[in-house]
Amino acid sequence: MINLVKIMNGMMKMTEITSPEIRELLKSVEIIATRPAQATARELQLAPALFAKLMNCRTGGMIQIKTMIDGKEINFEVVP
């Protein structure tokens, strides 16, 4: 199972994204896109965190995704 750890006021330290994490990202995005009323808080947190991790890993950190809630930057780290 994939857990999320919210890190406030810190840089994201990313590890390489795994195939199970990519599958979780795709599942979360599918639920949000096709059945938004059934999306849970887990999917709503997991999708942006895993997408940020995917972009960071695939571009070697050249592209980073920042998540903002109520105008404040929130850094997520996905922890196996």
Order of alpha helices (4+ residues) and beta strands (2+ residues): beta-alpha-alpha-beta-beta
